[in-house]
C-alpha cells in the first residue's frame, strides 16, 4: 500500500478577499452575526469572538465589560491579519468610551483599524449631513440619558430619544422587526434629519428601507452603520443595496 502526503496550496488571499472583519460581540447577542451576514457582500467576512456581559443593562455593568475586550480580540483568528476589528455594543461604547475600546484592542492587535457603533454612527451622521436626530433604543431611561448626552456633547441636536425599557440584552433580540418599525414611525420627530436605531441586538436592518420610504429621510441602525463603516475602512468600492441610502449611496466616496 502506498501512503502519500498531499500538500495543499495555501491561498489565504482568497478567503474573504475584500475584507476580514473581526467582531467582538456580547456573549448574549443573538443578532449581530445574522445581521452582518446580510449586510456584508460575499467577498467580505466577519469572524466573531465574544466578551462576557452582565445583566441588568446598566452603565455600571456595561463598563465592567472593558477588561474582557483585549482577550476577546486576541481569540479572533490568531496569527491571521484582520483588516478591521469591531466592538459591537452601542451602549457599551457609550459607557466605556470609544478611545478606551480602541486602546484595549490595540494592546493585542496593534495597528488594526477599530470601529464601534458610536464612532460609525457619528461618521454616518456626518456623511448624511444630519445635525438633528431622533433615537430609538431598547434601553431604559437611565441608559438613554447617557446615550443622548454623548451625542449632544458631540454637537448633535437630539430632538428626542425613546426606548423599549429592556434591561436584559438577550431579550432585546425578541423585539420583532414589526414592533421596531411601528415604534420608529412613532418616535421619529418630523424635524429630525435622520432616525438612529441603537443597539446591535435589535433586528432593525431589514426594516430600514421601508422606514426611509415612509419617513422620507435616512434611517441608520447600529449594525448597519458598523457594516458601512467597516466597509469604508477596507475601501470597499461597490454599493450594497437593500439596507438604506447609507449603504447604497455612501460607500464608494
Secondary structure as UniProt FT lines:
FT   HELIX           12..14
FT   TURN            17..18
FT   STRAND          19..26
FT   TURN            27..28
FT   HELIX           32..39
FT   TURN            42..43
FT   STRAND          44..51
FT   HELIX           59..63
FT   TURN            64..65
FT   HELIX           66..74
FT   TURN            78..79
FT   STRAND          84..88
FT   HELIX           90..96
FT   HELIX           98..106
FT   TURN            107..108
FT   TURN            110..111
FT   STRAND          113..116
FT   HELIX           117..127
FT   TURN            128..129
FT   STRAND          132..137
FT   HELIX           141..153
FT   TURN            154..155
FT   STRAND          157..163
FT   HELIX           169..172
FT   TURN            173..174
FT   HELIX           177..187
FT   TURN            190..191
FT   STRAND          194..197
FT   TURN            200..201
FT   HELIX           205..207
FT   HELIX           208..215
FT   STRAND          218..221
FT   HELIX           222..233
FT   TURN            234..235
FT   HELIX           245..249
//
